[in-house]
Amino acid sequence: MEMILWILAVILVVYGIYTIFRGRLLMGIVFIVVGLLVGPGGVSLFT
């Protein structure tokens, strides 16, 4: 389960950075914050 959360967090953060480069700053920041919250290295929402 931890590996799945880690992969999901990486995908969210990368997509957030991609979204920022496309010009949607607020949405990109939201994706990055959610990615950091979901990841096992952060404050996981699923524990």
Phi, psi and omega in degrees: 000321182297322180295321179295317178297321180296316179295318178298319179296317179297317179298316180296318181292317179297318178294325176297318177295318177300318180294322177298317180293336177278356174104004180252081187299310184297316180294323177297318178296321178298315179298319180294316180296317178297320177298320178289329178286325183283325186300146180294340177279343180258208178268095185291134179282348186256013179244000000 
